[in-house]
Amino acid sequence: MASSDPTSTVRWILGCMRPYRGRLTLLAILSIVEVGLGALAPWPLKIVVDNVLRGQPFHPAVAHVADALTGGSRVWLLAIVVIAGLIIQVANEGTSMLHTQVQVDTGQHLVFDLRERLFAHLQRLGLEHHLTTSTGDAVYRLETDAYCINDLVMTGMFPLASAVLTLVVMFAILLKLDLTLALLSLAIVPLLYACLRYYLGTLVDRNEGVKELESKLVEHLYESFSAIRLVKSFAREPFETDRFRARGQAAMDGRITLTWQESLFSALVSTTTLAGTALVVGVGGLHVLEGRLSIGALLVVMAYLAAVYGPLSAIAHTSGSLQQAMAGARRVRAALALEPEPIDVPGAVDAGGIRGAIAFDQVSFAYPDGTRVLDEVSFSARPGDMIAIVGLTGAGKTTLLSLIPRFYEPTAGRVLIDEVDGRDYGLRALRERIAIVLQDPVLLSGTIADNLRYGRLDASPDALQAAARAAQAHEFIMRLPHGYDSPLAEAGGGLSGGERQRLGIARALVKDAPILLLDEPTSALDAISEEAVFGALRELRRGRTTIVIAHRLSTVRDADQILVLDGGRLAAKGTHDELLVASPLYRRMCARLSVGRSLDEPETVDELLRASS
């Protein structure tokens, strides 16, 4: 978990800001210019009230300049002062417009960079994290929480710095005008500081709690829509609506309660600034009545108070977004603190020349919670071999397959590829030399060609067609309105399970890698298509190592070696005919799959050989 120490948070924010030092410097300069123009803005009105309308003389230091410009004419003085005031206001508006544009531009770049960094980091996390963490939570962190950097810098740090600078400048001028009013203007600062310190410290945790509730709501939405077929199959729309209502109600109640607390804080700050303004105006009015202060000078004081209290009040009003930003920053930093997949060892072996020889040497694997999945598994496969893995549910088949591309690392033993420990290869380079076909193929948005080319981004149209023909996909692709350029709906919607699976096989074939891993690749194919696909695989497996998880006898019949897993241990290995004789477990699985018998029924080798032939 990322540290919640404010100093650590500030260092993190400064690190995010570092690439934009130039733009942030420009923003600082524009802020200084705005403060300067703001300090000048009330003075034309003071001159109009005191020197033009009431005829008060100028200070001796500027009297001769005023006389030289106006010739002593009040009309000319009024015209010059009005024009000067207009120029100051227009310049202020222009500076403010440029400041806003640079601020938005910089803020959006900060958010984009943080999102890109967070997205890349989440992709680098191990497969186990993605299997145990909801997609909705990751999306919420990327979409909502990542905006924290804009809120912290552009809504927090810069306005606060501008308010402090304004306070210093205005206070210095107020000291010259009226010492008492200057001191009174600071009277509310300690109270404001106490309010900010108390509320900002308590609202962060509350905001983070609300964000967790809202994240859970997003998670539920992703889960419901991704399982919409299941929802409709069981007619559970009302049930899902009730679940959504419960989570939505919790998130809504949390947000309403938090907003009420933020509103109380904002009202307290506004009341404090109003009280401070009333106090200064009241005392300033007495000074005017006593002749110690001119009306114009009082107007300047009131303008300065608005300039000082305005940003402070604005920060109070936006405290809710600031606290959300702090909570978002915690969540983003917590995600960035997660340990990514193993970094390549120094001097990692180049995987570009891998031929595909695979050997498991006493490999064991257990999850972090201690659950043991594989126990001292050993076998070897040469280029050109086809290895089939069979076993009951939970035997460790998919885990074994996942160790080859290093989705997981063995807790004991070694996975050797071309007699080199897989951990000694560069991770990305190793995976580039492995093609995988999943039991439930994943299709992305885009065209069919885009999906096939995902295995090899520079694949030619001819290579795509050759792979599609081998996977028995070319004919149904050409029946689509735009052939290989036909766009796919989300997750391949509109295609049958068999069509999606054939596209997954074709995508792996396009990659043309020396190692081919298949997780029950023909489970959604009919018998004719299955035979055609495996006929192609018989040709394509030449020169490459093919390892397939199988639940059909037709899948394993031609395997050079069959591995029988039982409870994470390698119970037997051999050819189909050898295992029918030597492995009771394999015979029982064959009996169930071939002739529909119970695992407890007796069977003979002859029956099984006939059934599986």
C-alpha positions as CSV (number, residue, x, y, z in Angstrom):
1,M,0.0,0.0,0.0
2,A,1.3,3.5,-0.9
3,S,2.2,5.7,2.0
4,S,-0.4,8.3,3.0
5,D,2.3,10.6,4.4
6,P,1.7,14.1,3.1
7,T,5.4,14.6,2.4
8,S,5.5,11.5,0.4
9,T,2.4,12.6,-1.5
10,V,4.0,16.0,-2.3
11,R,7.2,14.3,-3.6
12,W,5.1,12.0,-5.8
13,I,3.2,15.1,-7.2
14,L,6.5,16.9,-7.9
15,G,7.7,13.8,-9.7
16,C,4.7,13.9,-11.9
17,M,5.2,17.6,-12.6
18,R,8.9,17.3,-13.5
19,P,8.4,16.7,-17.2
20,Y,6.4,19.9,-17.5
21,R,8.7,22.3,-15.8
22,G,8.5,24.7,-18.7
23,R,4.8,24.9,-18.8
24,L,4.5,25.1,-15.0
25,T,7.0,27.9,-15.0
26,L,4.9,29.8,-17.6
27,L,1.9,29.2,-15.4
28,A,3.8,30.6,-12.4
29,I,4.7,33.7,-14.4
30,L,1.2,34.2,-15.6
31,S,0.0,33.9,-12.0
32,I,2.4,36.6,-10.9
33,V,1.3,38.8,-13.8
34,E,-2.4,38.2,-12.7
35,V,-1.6,39.1,-9.1
36,G,0.2,42.3,-10.3
37,L,-2.7,43.3,-12.5
38,G,-5.1,42.5,-9.7
39,A,-3.1,44.8,-7.4
40,L,-3.4,47.6,-10.0
41,A,-7.0,47.1,-10.8
42,P,-8.7,49.0,-7.9
43,W,-6.5,52.1,-8.2
44,P,-8.2,53.7,-11.3
45,L,-11.5,53.6,-9.3
46,K,-9.7,55.2,-6.3
47,I,-8.3,58.0,-8.5
48,V,-11.8,58.6,-10.0
49,V,-13.5,58.8,-6.6
50,D,-10.8,60.7,-4.7
51,N,-9.0,62.8,-7.3
52,V,-11.6,63.4,-10.0
53,L,-14.9,63.5,-8.2
54,R,-13.8,64.9,-4.9
55,G,-10.9,66.9,-6.2
56,Q,-8.3,65.7,-3.7
57,P,-4.7,66.5,-4.7
58,F,-2.3,63.8,-5.8
59,H,0.7,62.7,-3.7
60,P,3.5,65.2,-4.4
61,A,5.6,62.3,-6.0
62,V,3.1,61.9,-8.8
63,A,1.3,65.3,-8.9
64,H,3.7,66.8,-11.5
65,V,3.2,63.8,-13.8
66,A,-0.6,64.1,-13.5
67,D,-0.5,67.8,-14.3
68,A,1.8,67.2,-17.3
69,L,-0.6,64.7,-18.7
70,T,-3.9,66.5,-18.0
71,G,-2.9,70.1,-17.8
72,G,-4.9,70.3,-14.6
73,S,-8.2,69.3,-16.4
74,R,-10.4,66.9,-14.4
75,V,-12.1,65.8,-17.7
76,W,-8.8,64.8,-19.2
77,L,-7.8,63.1,-15.9
78,L,-11.1,61.1,-16.0
79,A,-10.6,60.1,-19.6
80,I,-7.0,59.0,-19.0
81,V,-7.9,57.1,-15.8
82,V,-10.8,55.3,-17.4
83,I,-8.7,54.3,-20.4
84,A,-5.9,53.1,-18.1
85,G,-8.4,51.1,-16.0
86,L,-9.8,49.6,-19.2
87,I,-6.3,48.6,-20.4
88,I,-5.6,47.0,-17.0
89,Q,-8.8,45.1,-17.1
90,V,-8.4,43.9,-20.7
91,A,-4.8,42.9,-20.0
92,N,-6.0,41.0,-16.9
93,E,-8.7,39.2,-18.9
94,G,-6.2,38.3,-21.7
95,T,-3.7,37.0,-19.1
96,S,-6.5,35.0,-17.4
97,M,-7.6,33.5,-20.7
98,L,-4.0,32.5,-21.5
99,H,-3.5,31.2,-18.0
100,T,-6.7,29.1,-18.3
101,Q,-5.6,27.6,-21.6
102,V,-2.1,26.7,-20.4
103,Q,-3.6,25.3,-17.2
104,V,-6.1,23.1,-19.0
105,D,-3.5,22.0,-21.5
106,T,-0.9,21.1,-18.8
107,G,-3.5,19.5,-16.6
108,Q,-4.7,17.2,-19.4
109,H,-1.2,16.2,-20.3
110,L,-0.5,15.4,-16.6
111,V,-3.6,13.2,-16.5
112,F,-2.7,11.5,-19.8
113,D,0.8,10.7,-18.7
114,L,-0.4,9.3,-15.4
115,R,-3.1,7.2,-17.1
116,E,-0.5,5.9,-19.6
117,R,1.9,5.1,-16.8
118,L,-0.8,3.4,-14.8
119,F,-2.1,1.5,-17.8
120,A,1.4,0.2,-18.7
121,H,2.0,-0.7,-15.0
122,L,-1.3,-2.6,-14.7
123,Q,-0.4,-4.6,-17.9
124,R,3.0,-5.5,-16.3
125,L,1.4,-7.0,-13.3
126,G,1.3,-10.8,-13.1
127,L,-1.6,-12.8,-14.4
128,E,-2.6,-13.7,-10.8
129,H,-3.4,-10.1,-10.0
130,H,-5.7,-9.8,-13.0
131,L,-7.4,-13.0,-12.1
132,T,-8.1,-11.9,-8.6
133,T,-8.8,-8.2,-9.2
134,S,-11.9,-7.0,-11.0
135,T,-11.7,-5.3,-14.3
136,G,-14.1,-2.6,-13.0
137,D,-11.6,-1.6,-10.3
138,A,-8.8,-1.2,-12.8
139,V,-11.0,0.9,-15.1
140,Y,-12.2,3.1,-12.2
141,R,-8.6,3.8,-11.3
142,L,-7.7,4.7,-14.8
143,E,-10.8,6.7,-15.7
144,T,-11.6,8.5,-12.4
145,D,-8.7,8.2,-9.9
146,A,-6.0,9.2,-12.4
147,Y,-7.6,12.6,-12.7
148,C,-6.3,13.3,-9.2
149,I,-3.1,14.8,-10.5
150,N,-5.0,17.6,-12.3
151,D,-7.1,18.3,-9.3
152,L,-4.2,18.4,-6.9
153,V,-2.0,20.6,-9.1
154,M,-4.4,22.8,-11.0
155,T,-7.3,23.0,-8.4
156,G,-5.1,22.8,-5.3
157,M,-1.4,23.8,-5.5
158,F,-1.6,26.6,-8.0
159,P,-4.7,28.4,-6.6
160,L,-3.3,28.1,-3.1
161,A,0.1,29.5,-4.2
162,S,-1.7,32.3,-6.0
163,A,-3.8,33.0,-2.9
164,V,-0.7,33.2,-0.7
165,L,1.1,35.5,-3.2
166,T,-2.0,37.7,-3.5
167,L,-2.2,37.8,0.3
168,V,1.5,38.9,0.6
169,V,1.2,41.6,-2.1
170,M,-2.1,42.9,-0.9
171,F,-1.1,42.9,2.7
172,A,2.1,44.9,1.9
173,I,-0.1,47.5,0.1
174,L,-2.6,47.5,3.0
175,L,0.2,48.2,5.4
176,K,0.9,51.4,3.5
177,L,-2.8,52.4,3.4
178,D,-3.9,51.5,7.0
179,L,-2.0,49.3,9.5
180,T,-5.1,48.5,11.5
181,L,-7.1,47.3,8.5
182,A,-4.1,45.3,7.3
183,L,-3.9,43.5,10.7
184,L,-7.6,42.9,10.8
185,S,-7.5,41.3,7.3
186,L,-5.2,38.7,8.8
187,A,-7.4,38.0,11.8
188,I,-9.3,35.2,10.1
189,V,-6.2,33.4,8.7
190,P,-5.5,31.3,11.9
191,L,-9.2,30.3,12.0
192,L,-9.1,29.4,8.3
193,Y,-5.9,27.4,8.8
194,A,-7.5,25.5,11.7
195,C,-10.6,24.7,9.6
196,L,-8.6,23.5,6.7
197,R,-6.3,21.4,8.8
198,Y,-9.2,19.7,10.6
199,Y,-11.5,19.1,7.7
200,L,-8.9,18.2,5.1
201,G,-7.5,15.6,7.5
202,T,-10.8,13.9,8.1
203,L,-12.4,14.2,4.7
204,V,-9.6,12.2,2.9
205,D,-10.5,8.9,4.5
206,R,-14.2,9.5,4.0
207,N,-13.6,10.3,0.3
208,E,-11.5,7.1,-0.1
209,G,-14.4,5.1,1.5
210,V,-16.9,6.6,-1.0
211,K,-14.5,5.9,-3.9
212,E,-14.4,2.3,-2.8
213,L,-18.2,2.1,-2.8
214,E,-18.3,3.7,-6.3
215,S,-15.6,1.4,-7.5
216,K,-17.6,-1.6,-6.3
217,L,-20.6,-0.2,-8.2
218,V,-18.6,-0.1,-11.4
219,E,-17.3,-3.6,-10.8
220,H,-20.8,-4.8,-10.5
221,L,-21.8,-3.1,-13.8
222,Y,-18.8,-4.8,-15.6
223,E,-19.7,-8.2,-14.1
224,S,-23.4,-7.9,-15.0
225,F,-22.9,-7.0,-18.6
226,S,-20.1,-9.4,-19.2
227,A,-22.3,-12.2,-17.9
228,I,-25.5,-10.9,-19.7
229,R,-26.0,-14.3,-21.4
230,L,-26.1,-16.0,-18.0
231,V,-28.4,-13.3,-16.6
232,K,-30.9,-13.8,-19.4
233,S,-30.6,-17.6,-19.4
234,F,-31.7,-17.7,-15.7
235,A,-34.1,-14.8,-16.1
236,R,-32.3,-12.9,-13.3
237,E,-32.7,-9.4,-14.5
238,P,-34.8,-8.4,-11.5
239,F,-32.2,-10.0,-9.2
240,E,-29.4,-8.1,-10.8
241,T,-31.4,-4.9,-10.7
242,D,-31.9,-5.4,-6.9
243,R,-28.1,-6.0,-6.5
244,F,-27.4,-2.8,-8.5
245,R,-29.9,-0.9,-6.4
246,A,-28.3,-2.0,-3.1
247,R,-24.8,-1.1,-4.2
248,G,-25.9,2.1,-5.9
249,Q,-27.8,3.1,-2.8
250,A,-24.7,2.6,-0.6
251,A,-22.6,4.7,-3.0
252,M,-25.3,7.4,-3.2
253,D,-25.7,7.6,0.5
254,G,-22.0,7.8,1.1
255,R,-21.7,10.6,-1.5
256,I,-24.6,12.5,-0.1
257,T,-23.3,12.3,3.5
258,L,-19.8,13.4,2.3
259,T,-21.2,16.3,0.3
260,W,-23.2,17.5,3.4
261,Q,-20.0,17.5,5.4
262,E,-18.1,19.3,2.7
263,S,-21.0,21.9,2.5
264,L,-20.7,22.5,6.2
265,F,-17.0,23.1,5.9
266,S,-17.6,25.4,2.9
267,A,-20.2,27.3,4.8
268,L,-18.0,27.7,7.8
269,V,-15.2,29.1,5.6
270,S,-17.5,31.5,3.8
271,T,-19.0,32.7,7.1
272,T,-15.5,33.3,8.4
273,T,-14.4,35.3,5.3
274,L,-17.7,37.3,5.4
275,A,-17.2,38.1,9.0
276,G,-13.6,39.2,8.3
277,T,-14.8,41.4,5.4
278,A,-17.6,42.9,7.5
279,L,-15.1,43.7,10.3
280,V,-12.7,45.4,7.9
281,V,-15.4,47.3,6.2
282,G,-16.9,48.5,9.5
283,V,-13.5,49.6,10.9
284,G,-12.6,51.1,7.5
285,G,-15.9,53.0,7.5
286,L,-15.0,54.5,10.9
287,H,-11.6,55.6,9.6
288,V,-13.3,57.3,6.7
289,L,-15.7,59.1,9.0
290,E,-12.7,60.2,11.2
291,G,-10.8,61.4,8.1
292,R,-8.0,58.9,8.5
293,L,-8.9,57.1,5.2
294,S,-10.4,58.2,1.9
295,I,-13.4,56.6,0.3
296,G,-11.2,55.5,-2.7
297,A,-8.7,53.9,-0.3
298,L,-11.5,52.0,1.4
299,L,-12.6,50.8,-2.0
300,V,-9.1,49.6,-2.7
301,V,-9.0,47.8,0.7
302,M,-12.4,46.1,-0.1
303,A,-11.1,45.0,-3.6
304,Y,-8.0,43.6,-2.0
305,L,-10.0,41.7,0.6
306,A,-12.0,40.1,-2.2
307,A,-8.8,39.3,-4.0
308,V,-7.4,37.6,-0.9
309,Y,-10.5,36.0,0.5
310,G,-11.8,34.9,-2.9
311,P,-9.1,32.3,-3.6
312,L,-9.2,31.1,0.0
313,S,-13.0,30.7,-0.2
314,A,-12.7,29.0,-3.6
315,I,-10.3,26.5,-2.2
316,A,-12.7,25.8,0.7
317,H,-15.6,25.3,-1.8
318,T,-13.5,22.9,-3.9
319,S,-12.2,21.0,-0.8
320,G,-14.4,18.1,-1.8
321,S,-12.7,17.7,-5.1
322,L,-9.3,18.1,-3.4
323,Q,-10.2,15.4,-1.0
324,Q,-11.4,13.2,-3.8
325,A,-8.1,13.9,-5.5
326,M,-6.1,12.9,-2.4
327,A,-8.1,9.7,-2.1
328,G,-7.6,9.1,-5.8
329,A,-3.9,9.7,-5.4
330,R,-3.7,7.1,-2.7
331,R,-5.5,4.5,-4.9
332,V,-3.3,5.3,-7.9
333,R,-0.1,5.1,-5.9
334,A,-1.3,1.9,-4.3
335,A,-1.7,0.4,-7.8
336,L,1.7,1.7,-8.9
337,A,3.2,0.1,-5.8
338,L,2.1,-3.4,-6.8
339,E,5.0,-5.6,-7.8
340,P,5.1,-6.2,-11.6
341,E,6.1,-9.3,-13.3
342,P,9.7,-10.4,-12.8
343,I,12.2,-8.0,-14.3
344,D,14.6,-9.6,-16.8
345,V,17.8,-10.8,-15.2
346,P,21.0,-9.0,-16.1
347,G,22.4,-10.4,-19.3
348,A,19.1,-12.1,-20.2
349,V,19.5,-14.7,-22.9
350,D,18.1,-13.7,-26.3
351,A,15.1,-15.8,-27.1
352,G,15.1,-15.0,-30.8
353,G,16.7,-18.3,-31.8
354,I,14.6,-20.6,-29.7
355,R,13.9,-24.0,-31.4
356,G,11.3,-25.1,-28.9
357,A,12.7,-28.0,-26.9
358,I,10.9,-28.0,-23.5
359,A,11.9,-29.9,-20.3
360,F,10.2,-29.8,-16.9
361,D,12.8,-30.7,-14.2
362,Q,11.1,-31.6,-10.9
363,V,8.7,-28.6,-11.3
364,S,6.4,-27.7,-8.4
365,F,4.1,-24.8,-8.0
366,A,2.0,-23.4,-5.1
367,Y,0.0,-20.2,-4.9
368,P,0.9,-17.6,-2.3
369,D,-1.7,-18.9,0.0
370,G,0.1,-22.2,0.1
371,T,-2.3,-24.1,-2.2
372,R,-0.1,-26.7,-4.0
373,V,-1.0,-27.2,-7.6
374,L,1.9,-29.1,-9.1
375,D,4.3,-31.5,-7.4
376,E,7.6,-32.5,-8.9
377,V,6.5,-32.8,-12.5
378,S,9.2,-33.9,-15.0
379,F,8.9,-34.5,-18.8
380,S,10.6,-33.3,-22.0
381,A,9.5,-32.5,-25.5
382,R,11.5,-32.0,-28.7
383,P,10.7,-29.8,-31.7
384,G,8.2,-31.6,-33.8
385,D,6.6,-33.4,-30.8
386,M,3.0,-33.1,-29.8
387,I,2.4,-33.5,-26.1
388,A,-1.1,-34.0,-24.8
389,I,-2.0,-33.2,-21.1
390,V,-5.0,-35.0,-19.6
391,G,-6.4,-35.2,-16.1
392,L,-9.5,-34.6,-14.0
393,T,-10.7,-31.1,-13.2
394,G,-8.2,-29.4,-10.8
395,A,-5.3,-31.7,-11.7
396,G,-3.1,-28.7,-12.6
397,K,-3.2,-28.9,-16.4
398,T,-3.7,-25.2,-17.2
399,T,-1.2,-24.2,-14.5
400,L,1.4,-26.5,-16.1
401,L,0.8,-24.9,-19.5
402,S,1.0,-21.4,-17.9
403,L,4.5,-22.0,-16.5
404,I,6.0,-22.2,-20.1
405,P,5.3,-18.5,-21.0
406,R,6.0,-17.6,-17.4
407,F,2.5,-16.5,-16.4
408,Y,3.6,-18.0,-13.2
409,E,7.0,-18.9,-11.9
410,P,7.7,-22.4,-10.5
411,T,8.2,-22.5,-6.7
412,A,10.6,-25.4,-7.1
413,G,12.4,-27.0,-10.1
414,R,13.1,-25.5,-13.5
415,V,11.3,-25.1,-16.8
416,L,14.0,-25.5,-19.5
417,I,13.6,-24.2,-23.0
418,D,16.4,-25.3,-25.3
419,E,18.2,-26.4,-22.1
420,V,18.1,-22.8,-20.7
421,D,16.0,-21.9,-17.6
422,G,13.0,-20.0,-18.8
423,R,13.7,-17.3,-16.2
424,D,17.0,-16.5,-17.9
425,Y,15.3,-15.4,-21.1
426,G,13.9,-11.9,-21.6
427,L,10.2,-12.2,-20.7
428,R,8.7,-10.4,-23.7
429,A,11.1,-12.0,-26.1
430,L,10.3,-15.4,-24.7
431,R,6.5,-14.8,-25.1
432,E,7.1,-13.6,-28.7
433,R,8.3,-17.2,-29.5
434,I,5.2,-18.8,-28.0
435,A,1.7,-19.0,-29.6
436,I,-1.3,-19.8,-27.4
437,V,-4.8,-20.9,-28.2
438,L,-7.2,-20.4,-25.3
439,Q,-10.3,-22.6,-24.7
440,D,-12.4,-19.5,-24.7
441,P,-10.7,-17.4,-27.4
442,V,-10.6,-13.6,-26.8
443,L,-11.4,-11.4,-29.7
444,L,-10.7,-7.6,-29.7
445,S,-12.6,-4.7,-31.3
446,G,-11.5,-4.2,-34.9
447,T,-11.7,-6.2,-38.1
448,I,-11.1,-9.9,-38.4
449,A,-7.8,-9.1,-40.1
450,D,-6.8,-7.0,-37.1
451,N,-7.5,-9.9,-34.8
452,L,-5.6,-12.4,-36.9
453,R,-2.7,-10.0,-37.2
454,Y,-2.5,-9.6,-33.4
455,G,-0.2,-12.6,-33.3
456,R,2.2,-11.0,-35.8
457,L,1.6,-7.3,-36.5
458,D,3.4,-7.3,-39.8
459,A,1.7,-10.4,-41.2
460,S,0.8,-10.1,-44.9
461,P,-2.8,-10.7,-46.2
462,D,-1.6,-14.0,-47.8
463,A,-0.3,-15.2,-44.4
464,L,-3.6,-14.4,-42.8
465,Q,-5.5,-16.3,-45.4
466,A,-3.1,-19.3,-45.2
467,A,-3.6,-19.5,-41.4
468,A,-7.4,-19.1,-41.7
469,R,-7.6,-21.9,-44.3
470,A,-5.5,-24.1,-42.0
471,A,-7.9,-23.4,-39.1
472,Q,-11.0,-24.0,-41.3
473,A,-12.0,-20.3,-40.9
474,H,-11.5,-19.0,-44.4
475,E,-14.9,-20.0,-45.8
476,F,-17.0,-18.4,-43.0
477,I,-14.9,-15.3,-43.1
478,M,-15.5,-14.9,-46.9
479,R,-19.3,-15.2,-46.3
480,L,-19.2,-12.1,-44.2
481,P,-20.0,-8.8,-45.9
482,H,-16.5,-7.4,-46.0
483,G,-14.5,-10.6,-45.7
484,Y,-11.3,-10.2,-43.7
485,D,-12.1,-6.5,-43.3
486,S,-15.4,-7.2,-41.5
487,P,-15.6,-5.5,-38.1
488,L,-16.3,-7.6,-35.1
489,A,-18.7,-6.7,-32.3
490,E,-17.5,-6.6,-28.8
491,A,-15.8,-10.0,-27.8
492,G,-16.7,-11.4,-31.2
493,G,-20.5,-11.1,-30.7
494,G,-22.4,-12.4,-33.8
495,L,-20.0,-15.3,-34.3
496,S,-20.6,-18.8,-33.1
497,G,-18.4,-20.4,-30.5
498,G,-16.8,-22.6,-33.1
499,E,-16.1,-19.6,-35.4
500,R,-14.5,-17.7,-32.6
501,Q,-12.4,-20.7,-31.7
502,R,-11.2,-21.1,-35.3
503,L,-10.2,-17.5,-35.4
504,G,-8.2,-18.0,-32.2
505,I,-6.4,-21.0,-33.8
506,A,-5.7,-19.0,-36.9
507,R,-4.3,-16.1,-34.9
508,A,-1.9,-18.5,-33.2
509,L,-0.9,-20.0,-36.6
510,V,-0.2,-16.5,-38.0
511,K,2.3,-16.0,-35.2
512,D,4.3,-19.0,-36.6
513,A,6.1,-19.5,-33.3
514,P,8.3,-22.6,-32.5
515,I,6.2,-23.4,-29.4
516,L,2.4,-23.8,-29.8
517,L,0.3,-24.2,-26.6
518,L,-3.4,-25.2,-27.0
519,D,-5.9,-25.3,-24.2
520,E,-8.7,-27.6,-25.5
521,P,-8.6,-25.8,-28.9
522,T,-11.4,-27.8,-30.5
523,S,-14.0,-27.9,-27.7
524,A,-16.5,-25.8,-29.7
525,L,-15.9,-27.5,-33.0
526,D,-18.0,-30.1,-34.6
527,A,-16.4,-33.5,-35.4
528,I,-15.8,-32.7,-39.1
529,S,-14.2,-29.3,-38.4
530,E,-12.2,-30.8,-35.5
531,E,-10.7,-33.4,-37.8
532,A,-9.9,-30.8,-40.4
533,V,-8.2,-28.5,-37.9
534,F,-6.1,-31.4,-36.4
535,G,-5.2,-32.5,-39.9
536,A,-3.8,-29.0,-40.4
537,L,-2.0,-29.1,-37.0
538,R,-0.4,-32.4,-38.0
539,E,1.3,-30.6,-40.9
540,L,2.0,-27.4,-39.0
541,R,3.5,-29.1,-35.9
542,R,6.5,-30.1,-37.9
543,G,9.5,-28.3,-36.5
544,R,7.6,-26.9,-33.6
545,T,6.8,-28.2,-30.1
546,T,3.0,-28.5,-29.6
547,I,1.5,-29.0,-26.1
548,V,-2.3,-29.4,-25.9
549,I,-4.7,-29.8,-23.0
550,A,-7.2,-32.3,-24.1
551,H,-10.6,-33.6,-22.9
552,R,-11.4,-35.5,-26.1
553,L,-9.8,-38.8,-27.1
554,S,-9.8,-37.6,-30.7
555,T,-7.5,-34.8,-29.6
556,V,-4.9,-37.0,-28.0
557,R,-4.9,-40.0,-30.3
558,D,-2.0,-38.8,-32.4
559,A,0.1,-37.3,-29.6
560,D,3.7,-38.5,-29.3
561,Q,3.3,-38.4,-25.6
562,I,0.4,-38.1,-23.2
563,L,0.9,-36.8,-19.7
564,V,-1.7,-37.9,-17.1
565,L,-2.0,-35.5,-14.2
566,D,-3.6,-36.5,-10.9
567,G,-3.8,-34.0,-8.0
568,G,-0.8,-32.1,-9.3
569,R,1.4,-35.1,-9.8
570,L,2.4,-36.8,-13.0
571,A,0.6,-40.1,-12.6
572,A,1.7,-41.6,-16.0
573,K,3.1,-40.7,-19.4
574,G,3.2,-42.5,-22.7
575,T,1.3,-43.0,-25.9
576,H,-2.5,-43.7,-26.0
577,D,-2.1,-47.4,-26.4
578,E,0.6,-47.7,-23.8
579,L,-1.4,-45.8,-21.2
580,L,-4.5,-47.9,-21.8
581,V,-2.5,-50.8,-20.6
582,A,-0.4,-49.1,-17.9
583,S,-2.6,-46.4,-16.4
584,P,-5.9,-47.3,-14.6
585,L,-6.7,-43.6,-14.3
586,Y,-6.3,-43.1,-18.0
587,R,-8.4,-46.1,-18.8
588,R,-11.2,-44.8,-16.5
589,M,-11.1,-41.4,-18.3
590,C,-11.2,-43.1,-21.7
591,A,-14.1,-45.3,-20.6
592,R,-16.1,-42.2,-19.5
593,L,-15.3,-40.2,-22.6
594,S,-15.6,-43.0,-25.2
595,V,-18.4,-45.2,-24.1
596,G,-20.2,-43.2,-21.5
597,R,-19.5,-45.5,-18.6
598,S,-19.2,-44.5,-15.0
599,L,-15.7,-44.3,-13.6
600,D,-16.6,-47.0,-11.1
601,E,-17.7,-49.5,-13.8
602,P,-15.2,-52.3,-14.7
603,E,-13.8,-52.2,-18.2
604,T,-11.5,-54.3,-20.3
605,V,-8.5,-53.1,-22.3
606,D,-10.0,-54.6,-25.4
607,E,-13.3,-52.7,-25.0
608,L,-11.4,-49.5,-24.5
609,L,-9.1,-50.0,-27.5
610,R,-12.1,-50.7,-29.7
611,A,-14.0,-47.7,-28.3
612,S,-11.1,-45.3,-28.9
613,S,-10.0,-46.6,-32.3
